[in-house]
């Protein structure tokens, strides 16, 4: 086999590969755009769905229905954990924990 023939075969193989890639790209592009649209549609729903407590600047804040308000009084969680407005969490077993700034707890008392 001469170098011309080898070069010709190499070019033909590269052309076949390029054609195969062109067929796959629109499918990947469509899948990517579908995923992007689905994600963008879910973001507002997820932002409103966040409900719980967050320690912010040394105060417990309650997040509910998309609004954040200061926690006025202690709260008893369904699992028996008592949360105080200063960020102290008293577990059902008697263990005390102090929440640090930025810590979040959902309404089931999961940190």
N, C-alpha and C positions, 0 to 999 in steps of 0.2 A: 504494500500500500504506500503510495507516494504521500508526500507531505500535503500536497494540494487536496487529495482525497480525504485525508485525516482532518484537515482544516474544514473542508466542506461538511463532513459528518458532524464535527463539533458545532458548527454554525446551525445546522439543521436541528440538532438536539437542543440547543439553546432557544431556537425559535419555538419548538414544540413546548418547552417548559414555559416560555413567556406567554404562549397562548393559553395554556392550562391555568396559569396564575390569573390572567385576565378574566377567565370564567369564574374563578373563585372570589375575586375581589368584590364584585357587586353583592354577592351573597353575604360576605362578611360585613360589608358596609351597611346593608339592610339590617342585619342582626344587631350591629353596634347602635344604629339609630333607634331601633326598637327598644333596646335596653336603656338608652339615654332618655327617651321619652317616658318610659315607665318609671324610671328613677325620678325624673323631674316632676311627674304627677304625684308621686308618693311623698315627696319632701314636705309639702304643706300639711298633709294628713299626719305625718309623723311628728311634726313640730307641735301640733295641737294635741297630740296624744300623750305627750310627756306630762305626767302628773306625779307629784311627790314633793319632797322637801329638799332644800339645798341650803348649805351654810354659806352665807355671803356677808363679808365684812363683820364677822362676829355675831350675826343675827340669823336665826332660822327663818327661811322664806318658804312659803307654800306656793307651789305651781299647780294651778288647776284651770282647766278651760282656756288655756293660752295666756292666763294672767298670773303675775307673781305678786304676792302680798305678804307682809310680815306675819309671822306666826304669833297670834295673840296669847294663846294659853297652851298648856301641855296637851299632848295628844296621845291617845292609846291606839296602838296599831293592832290589826287583827291577830298577829302572832303573840300578843302580850307585851311587846316592847313599848315603853313609855318614852316619848320624846318631849324634852323641855325647850322653851323658847331660846335658851342660851346655847343649845346644841348638844346638851347632855342626853345620851340615850341609855336608859335603864332597861336591860334585857330581862326577860321573864325569869331567868335563872339568878338574877341579882347582880350580874356583871354590869359595870358602868363603862361607857365609852364616850369620849368627847369628840364630836365631829370637827374636822379641820375645815378651813375655808376651801370652798370648791367641792367638798364632798356632797354627794347626792344620795338620797334614799327614796325608793319608790314607796307607794302606799301600802305595800306588803312588808315594809321594813327591810328591804334588801338594799345593802350598800353597793 
